[in-house]
Amino acid sequence: MAQKIYTGRYTTNNREDIVVFIIGMRINKYWKVHKWLPVFQAMPKMLRELYEHQKELGFYSHEMTVGVRMVKLVQYWRSMDELLAYSKDDLHLTAWREFNQKIGHTKDVGIFHETYVLQSGSYESVYGNMPVYGLAKALGHEKVNPKKRSASKRIKQY
């Protein structure tokens, strides 16, 4: 199904605090499919769970990028407390235990995550001729108006 493209320039309001969580895996040894494939397959199950229980978990949305060696997800959460609570969820803990048992400290597969807690007014975005994406998908998007024409106007601290 094709996504609707919004022509022109759009932004998101930055009136809410938000947590941006980046998580991913890197395939270090392609030929060890039995090592990296289970890591890759664990994420869709967790995403399904997150979308089925979005409101109660505090999960807004995600974007995924698949490259030659790397899969990266950017997730948007309502709060750090809710992200941390999900990290203790059975599905997540099971995947984490399996990773540590099967991969551990080998050089076959790498994993990473980064977490950013963004205060309202401290972030901005712009989307030109795009479907609803990223922060706009998480928090809603709005047409850029003259008061928000530049990054410095969209972010409160400048």
N, C-alpha and C positions, 0 to 999 in steps of 0.2 A: 504494500500500500504506500503510495507516494505521500510524503509529508507536505502539508501546505507551506508554501513559501510566502513570507510577508515581505513585500517590496518596500523599499525605503529603509530608514534607520530606526531601530528600536533599542530600548534599554530595559533595565529592570529597576524597580524602586529599591532603594537600599535602606528602607526604614526598619528592617528586622535584622537581628543578629542571626548569623548562620555559621555552620561548621562545614568546611570543605575538606573532604577526606579523599586522598589519592592512594589507591592501592593497586598493586600489580605484580606480575611475575616476569622473569626473564629466562628464556631458554638458553642455557649455557652450553649444553651438549645435545644437539638436534637428534642424534641417533639413539638417545636414551628416552624414547617415547614413553616407555613404561614408567619413567620417573616424572616427566613433566605433564603428561596427559591427565593423570588424576588431579593434579593441582589445577589445571585448566578447567576440568569438569566440575570442580567443587563450587565455582562461582555462580553458575546459572541457578543452582538450587537455592543458594543464599539470596540471590536477586529475586527469585520467585517469592520466597518467604517475605522479603522486605516489601515488595509491592502488594502482596496479599494483606499485609498488616501495617501499611504506611502510616496511618494516623496515630495508632497506638505506639508504634516504635519511634516516631519522630523522623522518619526517613522521607525526604522529598522526592528525589530522583537521582539518576546517574547518566553519565555518558561513557562510552567505551571506545577505545582506540586499539586496533590490532595491527601490530607491525611485524617485521620479519622475525625478530627475536623476542618481542615484548608484547604483553597485553597490559593495558593500563585502564583503570576505571577511575573516574572522578565522581564522587558521591556527594550529595548535599543533604545535610542533617539539620534538624531544628536546634539541637543543643549537644554539647559535649557529653552531658550526663546520659543522654539517650544513645549516643554512639557507644559510649563505654558500657552501658547496659546490654546493648546488642553483642558486644564482644564476649559477653558471658553466656550468650544464647547457646542452646544445645547443638544446633546445626553448625554454628561457627566453631565452637569448641571441638566438636568431632572432626571437622576439617583440619583444624590446627593440630590436633593430636596426631591425625593420620600423616600430615605433612612431616611432623617431627619424627615419627616412627620410620617413615619410608625414605625421607630425604635427609633429615638431620643436618649435619654440617658437611655435606658433600658439595662438589662444585657443579652438580648436574643442573640444578634449577635455583634461581635466585628469586627472592620475594622482597617487596618493600612496601612501606606506606608512609605517608606524610599527612599531618593533620593541621589545619589552620582554623582558628576561631576568629571570625570576622565580626567586628562590632558594627551596628547600624551606622550608616554614613561613612564607613571607612573603605568601601569598595565601590566599584563602578563597572559598567559593561556597555558594550555597543554591539549590535548585530545588524549587518546590512544585507538585505536580500537573502534572508536565512529562514529556515523553519524555527519554531520556538526551541531554544537550545540553552544548555548550561544553567547559569543562574536564573535566566528568564524562564526556563522550564520549571525550576524549583520554586521560584517566588512570583512568577507572573511577569509578562512583558507589556511594555507600553511604548507608544510612538514617541520618538525624540521630538521635543518641542524646543522653541528658542531658549527657554531657561535651562535646557539640558543639552545644548548643542555640542559642548566640548567635555572632555574628561574632567577638566578642572571644575566645570559647573555641575557635573553629575556627582562628584565626590565632595562631601561637606567640608572636609578639612582644608580645602584649597580655595 
